[in-house]
Structures are given as C-alpha cells and as structure tokens.
Amino acid sequence: MSQSVKTINPATEEEVKSYTLLSQHEAETAVDKAHESFLSWRKTSFSERAKLFHALADLIESRSEDIIKLMTTEMGKVAAQGKQEVDLCAAICRYTADNAEEVLKDENRVYEDGSAIITYQPVGVILGIQPWNFPLYQVIRYSASNLMAGNTTVLKHAENVFGMAELIQQLYEEAGFPENTYQSLIIDGETASALIKHEKIRGVTFTGSDKTGKKVAKEASSLAKKTVMELGSNDAYIVLEDADIEQAVKACVQGRIVNNGETCVSAKRFIIVDAVYDKFRDAFLDAFKNLKMGDPTQEDTDLGPIARRDLRDSLHEQVKKSVDAGATCSLGGTIPDMKGFYYPLTILENVEPGMPAYDDELFGPVASFIRVSDDREAMQVANDSRYGLGGGIFSANKDKAIKLAREEFDTGMVNINGYTLAQPNLPFGGVKDSGYGREHGGFGMREFVNAKTIFIAN
C-alpha cells in the first residue's frame, strides 16, 4: 500500500500538496537507472557538461519568481532572501562549469623508475540526503559538483519541500541534462537509509542534524562507502573590547535572523567581553525590537515563520529549559497567539554550560549572550562546543583577529568584522560534530572521485 505525505504552508498552516512516496523497489530501480546513465555521462567532456550547467544557471534565473514563491510557500523563507538563494545557486552552477576542468585535470609526476599520471575519475551514483532550510541551494551545491565531476546523483529531499525536489528535477531536465543523470526521489528517511546499501551507490553526502548524520555515516562506513557530512552547529561570534560595536551589532543581527534563524552556519552564541557587553547588548536589543515578524511574502518582513510546528515547539522547549536552568530572557520567549508557526525574536542572557542555549543548536531566531572577562576567555568559550562549523570575530585589530581565526578558532570557517553565508569560490564545511568534507570552491568536485595513479615504466 502506497504512503503519502503532505506539505504545509508554515505561515498559514494550510495544506499545499500531497505526495505519494516511492516504494523501496521503485527507489532502487531509480538508482539502477542512475548507474546506467553514469556509464555514458562519465564519458562526456567537461565542455559538454559546462554548457549544460550554464543553461541550468540561466534557467534558474529566468524561473526565479516561481522558485522563490515555492520556497516561501513550503518553508516560510522571506522572499527577499529567496532571491539571494536563487542568485547564489546560479553562481555555483557557473563557477562549477568554468573551473571543473582545471580542478580535475590530470597531474604528471615522476618516480625512480618512470613517470606517472594522477587522474581524477568519477566513481558512480552519489546519494544526496538534504534538508529543507535552503531547499534549492543545498541540492545544487552537492549535485553540481558531482555531476561536473562525471558522477550521477539521486536526491532524498526533506518531506516538507517535496515541491522543490520535483522542481529541481524539472530544471535539470529542461536545461538538457540526459535522463536520469539527476533524479529527485520522493522517499522517506527509512527508504533513503536502505538505499545506502544499494551496490550502485558509491557515496553519500548528507546535510542535517549531527544525530542523524552520524547514523548515516556509520551505515555508509560499514560498507566502505565515502561520505561528506555537513551537520549542525552552535556558531560563536566574539565581540572583543576594541570592536566597532555598531558594525558588530549589524552583522550579528543579520547573522542571527538570516533564513528565520534556521541556518546551520548562522550566528547563535554571542560572546562579549565585559568592557563592551552592556553597549553591545543594548544596541542588539534595540535592533531586534525594530525588526518585523510576519507574512514572508511581504517586502517589509524581516522574519517569517519556523518551517514546521514541531520545530517551533522544540525550539521553545529549548528556550524554556535554558531559562529554567538560570538564563534570563530579555526579549521574546513566548509563542505568539497567531496563525502560523511563528517564534518571536528572542534574547537569552546569562547563558552557561548545561543549558540548551549553550550546549546545543537553537534553530530559530534566538540569540544567546555570554559575558566574558577578556580575549582569552572569549576564545576558550567559543571553542567550548562540540560543534565547529563557523564563527566570527569583531576587532579593530584585523591582524590579531586573523591570528586568532587561523591558529585558535576550531571551526571550518571564520568571519572577521562581518557575516557571510557562502561563496561559490570558497570551501564550505566544518570540524568536530559539525562534520567533515568540503563543498564549493572546487573542493566539492574532488570529494567523490577516484584519484587514480597510472605508473609508466621507463
């Protein structure tokens, strides 16, 4: 008996559409088709692939209004931020198209008895398991790099954005990609987990919670299959004594509310040196009070709804547990009496270890403030986390900030005196419980290839 799932508009709580899930057999058949497509796709030239990705970039831009509307409808993204996501995805397609041949070109080396060629060859079908918060970007960033490398891809998207999953496959097909090089599979998590065992799946890339990611990695590693894990985080943003407070507040507010606060690499813990704590806190509080929460389709909206009711409720539970443990709620912290899965802009102070706001990831517009005595304690607190995706430092002394970022901040990425989400030409990824592997900047194209050595005797 077939199963179905419904997508719900988080701003209105109305049903958007119902989808019938593929059976295990149907999903396995799709993987078989992806492998058949791989046998011919791997033989295409970089120039042929690049032409298709430029066509995809053009198509993404020309269909931007439809894409943005779907993002807003399915997961509550503020429309203006949907435009940023669309532009980033088009840029990723173009960067990947223009740089793949150089990134993956053969290398020539010599050894005592001859010479050698190192060649980067595709490996096969790559399974992507992706989340809902950046429903286009998460998929494009993994699929573009793998398809340009000569692999084929099958996607398990989050169940609340199945409409986007279907649209992405349409975009690939309309751009001219051969049938079954990219497929969106309308499947649940159980079916996706079973697909990891499929003999034609050669690698798995996962973005999501560290709890689920570790299960996926364990299953794949037991079969000697490579994985890339981009997991959650509780990113720390450090405000040092010599920071430009106005600049710091502007960037930190942006970093906390981007994508309704539902971003793995958003600013979450704010570690402020005592000398400037009150000034930063007061300015941040004023900035939060001036933001507008509401209908994500409206131009003047800064904050839309949380993507699902259960996510909103679990976020509120984390806030309550933090307050019960001694944190002070200076703003927000109460579920509003309105239709939609909204959660207010919230500030927690006196945050300490043992609280969810300190130890865990709060996926929503909740800022956790931590007061420290000096620069050294600030860095200790920043690194006192099982996560290590991103972070930030605010200081007038850029050389000092760079030194701290390079030598002491235990993360995959660090912002200095600003906030940046992702760039097509720069690597993206983390360490510790935030995962491993890199995407963007050419790095993703080398994750799932065979670095093959060819020995040529003299």
C-alpha positions in Angstrom: 0.0 0.0 0.0 1.4 3.4 -1.0 2.1 6.0 1.5 1.6 9.8 1.2 2.8 12.9 2.9 1.5 16.4 2.9 3.4 19.7 2.7 2.1 22.5 4.9 2.5 26.3 4.4 4.1 27.3 7.8 2.7 30.9 7.6 -1.0 29.8 7.0 -1.0 26.2 8.3 -2.8 25.2 5.1 -2.0 22.1 3.1 0.0 22.9 0.0 0.1 19.5 -1.7 0.0 15.7 -1.1 2.8 13.4 -2.4 2.8 9.7 -2.9 6.1 8.1 -1.7 8.0 5.7 -3.9 8.3 2.1 -2.8 11.6 0.6 -1.9 11.6 -1.2 -5.2 10.9 1.9 -7.2 13.7 3.8 -5.4 16.1 1.0 -6.1 15.1 1.0 -9.7 15.8 4.7 -9.9 19.4 4.1 -8.6 19.8 1.4 -11.3 18.8 3.9 -13.9 21.2 6.5 -12.5 24.0 3.9 -12.8 23.1 3.2 -16.4 23.2 6.9 -17.1 26.5 7.2 -15.4 28.1 4.7 -17.9 27.6 7.3 -20.7 27.7 10.5 -18.7 31.2 9.8 -17.4 32.4 9.8 -21.0 31.2 13.3 -21.8 33.7 16.2 -21.9 34.0 19.0 -19.4 32.9 21.4 -22.1 29.7 19.5 -22.8 28.9 19.4 -19.0 29.8 23.1 -18.6 27.4 24.1 -21.5 24.6 22.3 -19.6 25.4 24.0 -16.3 25.4 27.4 -17.9 22.0 26.6 -19.3 20.8 25.5 -15.9 22.1 28.8 -14.4 20.1 30.7 -17.0 17.0 28.7 -16.3 17.3 29.1 -12.5 17.4 32.9 -13.0 14.6 33.0 -15.5 12.4 30.9 -13.2 13.4 32.8 -10.1 9.9 34.1 -9.3 8.4 30.6 -9.3 11.3 29.2 -7.2 11.1 32.0 -4.6 7.3 31.6 -4.3 7.7 27.9 -3.8 10.4 28.4 -1.1 8.1 30.8 0.8 5.1 28.6 0.5 6.8 25.4 1.6 9.2 26.5 4.3 8.5 30.2 5.1 11.6 31.8 3.6 11.4 35.6 3.4 11.0 36.4 -0.3 14.0 38.8 -0.5 16.2 36.0 1.0 14.8 33.6 -1.6 16.2 35.9 -4.3 19.6 35.7 -2.7 19.5 31.9 -2.7 18.5 31.8 -6.3 21.3 34.1 -7.3 23.8 32.0 -5.3 22.7 28.8 -7.0 23.1 30.3 -10.4 26.6 31.5 -9.5 27.5 28.0 -8.2 26.5 26.5 -11.5 28.6 28.9 -13.4 31.6 28.6 -11.1 31.5 24.9 -11.3 31.1 24.9 -15.0 34.1 27.3 -15.5 36.5 25.7 -13.1 35.9 21.9 -13.2 38.4 21.1 -16.0 41.2 22.9 -14.1 40.3 21.4 -10.7 40.1 17.9 -12.1 42.9 18.0 -14.7 45.5 15.2 -14.8 48.7 15.7 -12.9 52.1 14.4 -14.1 54.8 13.3 -11.7 58.0 11.2 -11.8 59.3 8.4 -9.7 62.6 6.5 -9.7 61.7 4.0 -12.5 59.4 6.1 -14.6 56.7 8.7 -14.8 53.1 8.7 -13.5 49.8 10.3 -14.3 47.3 11.1 -11.5 43.8 11.3 -12.9 40.6 12.2 -11.1 37.9 9.9 -12.3 34.2 9.8 -11.4 33.0 6.8 -9.2 29.3 6.4 -9.9 26.0 7.2 -8.3 26.1 9.6 -5.3 23.1 9.7 -2.9 22.3 13.1 -1.5 20.2 13.5 1.6 19.4 17.2 2.0 17.4 19.4 4.4 14.6 21.9 3.9 16.1 25.2 5.1 17.9 26.1 1.8 15.8 23.9 -0.4 17.4 24.9 -3.7 21.0 25.7 -2.6 21.6 22.5 -0.6 20.7 20.4 -3.6 22.6 22.5 -6.2 25.8 22.7 -4.2 26.2 18.9 -4.0 24.7 17.9 -7.3 26.5 20.5 -9.4 30.0 19.5 -8.2 29.3 15.8 -8.6 27.7 16.0 -12.0 30.5 18.1 -13.3 33.0 15.5 -12.0 31.1 12.9 -14.1 29.1 11.2 -11.4 25.3 10.9 -11.4 23.0 11.8 -8.5 19.9 10.8 -6.7 18.3 13.0 -4.1 16.3 12.4 -1.0 14.9 15.9 0.0 13.1 16.8 3.2 9.4 15.9 3.2 8.2 19.4 3.7 9.8 20.6 0.5 9.0 17.9 -2.0 7.6 20.5 -4.4 11.1 22.0 -4.6 12.5 18.5 -5.1 10.2 18.0 -8.1 11.0 21.4 -9.5 14.8 20.9 -9.3 14.5 17.7 -11.4 12.4 19.7 -13.9 15.1 22.4 -14.1 17.8 19.8 -14.8 15.7 18.1 -17.5 14.7 21.4 -19.1 18.4 22.5 -19.2 19.1 19.5 -21.3 20.8 17.0 -18.9 20.5 13.4 -20.1 17.7 11.4 -18.5 18.5 10.0 -15.0 21.8 11.9 -14.5 19.9 13.8 -11.8 16.8 12.4 -10.0 14.7 13.7 -7.1 13.3 10.6 -5.3 10.0 11.2 -3.3 11.0 8.9 -0.5 11.1 8.9 3.3 14.1 8.6 5.6 13.7 4.8 6.0 13.9 4.2 2.3 16.9 6.6 1.9 18.7 4.7 4.6 18.1 1.4 2.8 19.5 2.9 -0.4 22.9 3.4 1.2 23.2 -0.4 1.0 22.5 -0.4 -2.8 25.6 -1.7 -4.6 25.4 1.1 -7.2 25.5 3.8 -4.5 29.2 4.8 -4.3 29.0 7.7 -1.9 26.6 9.6 0.3 26.5 13.3 1.1 24.3 14.4 4.0 23.3 17.8 5.4 21.3 17.9 8.6 21.4 17.2 12.3 24.6 15.7 13.7 22.5 12.9 15.4 21.0 11.7 12.1 24.2 12.4 10.2 26.2 10.1 12.4 23.8 7.3 11.8 24.1 7.8 8.0 27.9 7.9 8.3 28.0 4.8 10.4 25.9 2.9 7.9 27.9 4.0 4.9 31.3 3.4 6.6 30.3 -0.1 7.4 30.1 -0.7 3.7 33.4 1.2 3.0 31.4 4.0 1.2 32.7 7.5 1.5 30.6 10.3 3.0 30.5 14.1 3.2 28.8 15.3 6.4 27.6 18.9 6.7 26.0 18.9 10.1 24.6 21.4 12.7 26.4 24.0 14.7 26.2 26.5 17.5 28.4 29.1 16.0 30.1 31.6 18.3 30.6 35.3 17.4 33.2 37.0 19.6 33.0 40.7 20.3 36.3 41.9 21.6 37.0 45.1 23.6 38.2 47.1 20.6 35.3 46.1 18.3 33.3 48.6 16.4 30.0 48.0 18.2 27.7 49.4 15.5 29.4 47.2 12.9 29.3 44.2 15.2 25.6 44.6 16.0 24.6 45.0 12.4 26.5 41.9 11.3 25.4 39.8 14.3 21.7 40.6 14.0 21.9 39.7 10.3 23.7 36.5 11.1 21.1 35.5 13.7 17.9 36.2 11.7 19.0 35.1 8.2 16.6 32.4 6.9 14.4 33.0 10.0 17.3 31.9 12.2 17.2 28.4 10.6 20.7 28.2 9.3 23.5 25.8 10.4 26.1 28.5 9.9 24.1 31.4 11.4 25.4 33.4 14.4 24.0 31.8 17.6 26.2 32.3 20.6 27.4 35.9 21.2 30.5 36.0 23.4 31.1 39.6 24.5 34.0 41.0 26.5 32.8 42.6 29.7 34.0 46.1 28.9 31.6 46.4 25.9 28.9 43.9 27.0 26.2 46.5 28.0 26.8 48.6 25.0 26.5 45.7 22.6 23.5 44.2 24.4 21.6 47.4 24.4 22.2 48.1 20.7 21.4 44.5 19.8 18.2 44.6 21.8 17.1 47.9 20.1 17.9 46.3 16.7 15.8 43.2 17.4 12.9 45.3 18.6 12.9 47.2 15.3 12.6 44.1 13.2 9.2 42.9 11.8 7.9 39.4 12.1 5.1 38.4 9.8 4.0 37.3 6.3 7.2 36.2 4.4 5.7 37.3 1.1 5.7 41.0 2.1 8.6 43.2 1.3 8.8 44.8 4.7 9.0 41.4 6.6 12.3 40.6 8.3 11.3 37.4 10.0 9.0 34.7 8.7 7.7 31.5 10.4 9.6 28.5 11.6 9.3 25.8 8.9 7.2 23.3 10.9 5.1 23.2 14.0 7.2 20.5 15.7 10.4 22.6 15.0 8.8 25.7 16.5 7.7 23.7 19.6 11.1 22.1 20.1 12.8 25.5 19.9 10.5 26.9 22.5 11.3 23.9 24.8 15.0 24.6 24.4 14.4 28.2 25.4 12.3 27.2 28.5 14.9 24.7 29.6 17.6 27.3 29.4 15.5 29.8 31.4 14.7 27.1 34.0 18.5 26.5 34.3 19.2 30.1 35.1 19.2 32.1 31.8 17.5 35.4 31.6 15.0 36.1 28.8 15.4 39.7 27.9 13.2 39.7 24.9 10.6 37.3 23.4 10.5 33.7 24.6 6.7 33.3 24.2 4.8 31.6 21.3 2.6 34.3 19.8 -1.1 33.9 19.5 -1.4 34.0 15.8 -1.9 31.6 12.8 1.3 30.1 11.5 4.4 28.5 13.1 5.9 31.8 14.3 8.5 32.3 17.0 9.5 35.7 18.2 12.9 37.4 18.2 14.4 36.2 21.5 17.4 37.2 23.6 18.8 35.0 26.3 21.4 36.4 28.8 23.5 34.7 31.5 23.8 31.7 29.3 26.1 29.0 30.8 27.2 25.4 30.1 24.5 22.9 30.8 21.8 24.9 29.1 20.5 24.1 25.6 21.3 27.6 24.6 25.0 27.0 25.3 25.4 23.3 24.5 23.0 22.7 21.6 21.9 24.2 18.4 18.8 26.5 18.6 17.4 26.5 15.1 15.4 29.8 15.1 15.7 33.5 16.0 17.1 33.1 19.5 20.4 34.9 20.4 22.4 33.5 23.3 24.6 36.1 25.2 27.6 35.1 27.2 29.7 37.6 29.1 33.5 37.0 29.4 36.3 38.9 31.1 38.9 39.1 28.3 40.0 37.9 24.8 41.5 34.7 26.1 38.3 33.7 27.9 36.3 34.6 24.8 38.2 32.2 22.7 38.0 29.5 25.3 34.2 29.8 25.4 34.0 29.9 21.6 35.8 26.6 21.3 33.9 25.1 24.3 31.4 23.4 21.9 31.1 20.0 20.3 30.4 21.9 17.1 32.8 23.6 14.7 31.2 24.9 11.5 31.6 28.6 11.5 32.1 31.6 13.8 33.1 35.2 13.9 35.5 37.8 15.5 34.9 41.5 15.8 38.0 43.6 16.5 39.6 46.8 15.2 42.9 44.9 15.1 42.5 42.8 11.9 45.9 41.2 12.3 45.0 40.0 15.8 41.7 38.7 14.6 43.2 36.8 11.7 45.8 35.2 14.0 43.0 34.1 16.4 41.0 32.8 13.4 43.9 30.9 11.9 45.5 29.5 15.0 42.9 29.2 17.7 39.3 29.1 16.4 38.4 25.4 16.0 36.0 25.8 13.1 35.9 25.3 9.4 35.1 28.9 8.6 35.6 32.3 10.4 34.1 35.7 9.7 36.0 38.8 10.7 34.1 42.0 11.2 31.1 40.8 9.1 28.8 38.0 8.3 28.9 35.9 5.1 26.9 32.8 4.4 28.6 31.0 1.5 30.5 31.9 -1.7 30.8 29.7 -4.8 34.6 30.1 -4.9 35.3 29.3 -1.3 35.2 26.0 0.7 32.3 25.3 3.0 32.3 22.8 5.8 33.2 22.2 9.4 35.0 20.1 12.0 34.1 18.2 15.2 30.4 17.4 15.4 29.7 19.7 12.5 31.0 17.1 10.2 33.7 16.7 7.6 34.4 17.2 3.9 34.1 20.4 1.9 31.8 21.9 -0.7 32.2 24.9 -3.0 35.4 26.4 -4.3 36.3 23.3 -6.3 36.8 21.2 -3.2 33.4 19.5 -3.6 34.4 18.3 -7.1 37.2 16.2 -5.5 35.2 14.6 -2.8 33.7 11.8 -4.8 36.3 11.0 -7.4 39.0 8.3 -7.7 42.4 9.8 -7.6 43.9 7.1 -9.8 47.6 6.7 -10.3 48.9 5.4 -13.6 52.5 4.1 -13.5 54.5 4.3 -16.7 57.8 2.5 -16.6 60.8 3.9 -18.4 
